[in-house]
Structures are given as structure tokens and as C-alpha cells.
Amino acid sequence: VLRARRVARRAREDDHGHDQSQLLQGFSKPKWIKFQIKVANETERAHGVMHVVRELCPGWEALTDSQLEIVVLQGGITNQLYMVKQADGSDAVLVRIYGKNTEVLIDREEEQIVFHILSEKGFGPRLYGLFENGRVEGFIPSVGV
């Protein structure tokens, strides 16, 4: 975790035109799409959630709306959380939409780099990819206490 944070800080502080990919040597580059989920209304939000899942999750691109189910999850302090599961119950992912203006409180660049490194090392859920205002990650079933 500490190495991941150091790498993230160096990447953020590197404003001298250096190739930031060198800072992530040994790690793959996370998949990223230029897309922002609109959260103003439920229909647009659901469409956006389905879009990022199909774009970022291998094997999900051909699934239809009827083959997917969106479940709103409670408990996100700064994020909106959605579990998207295949209707047959075979797989599920988590879509995390960052809250409006939360970048004032949370360094999203550092968070993304740390999450990516921890994911690649097997210390947490898989990172499927990033989009402009969030990420898609593996879903780990749990029970709240």
C-alpha cells in the first residue's frame, strides 16, 4: 500500500513533462473510456451504467438490458454505488460514480492509481476500468454489520 501511494504521489507531482507510464513500471495501464454517466435522472443514469459495464467488462459487451439487472446499493458516503449483475446470477460488478465535487476532498488520481496497483497485486476487487466520473470494479458479496 505504501509503495502504491508513493507511486501515485510521484505521478501526480510529475509536472515536468516526464512519461508518467515509467512510474507505473511493472503494472498494466488501466482501461479507460471517455464517457461520463449523467446522474440527473434515473433513466440516463441506468443507461450510462449499462454502457460502461458493456464497454469495460470483457464478455459483457453483447448482453442485452434484459440480461442485466441494476441494484442500487446503500452506504456510499461520497459515491453512488450500483451492482450490475447478470440475470442468470453468473457474475456481478460494482459501478462507482464519484459524487459531485468530491475531488475537492479526495485526490481521485491518487485513488485510481492506488486502487489499480492493489487490484493487480490481488489486494481487493478487480479493476475493470475507469470512466470520466467513476470506475467499474469487481463485486465482492458481503453482509453489512
Helices and strands as residue ranges (DSSP letters): H 2-13, G 20-24, H 42-56, G 65-67, E 68-73, E 79-86, E 92-98, G 102-104, H 108-120, E 127-131, E 134-138
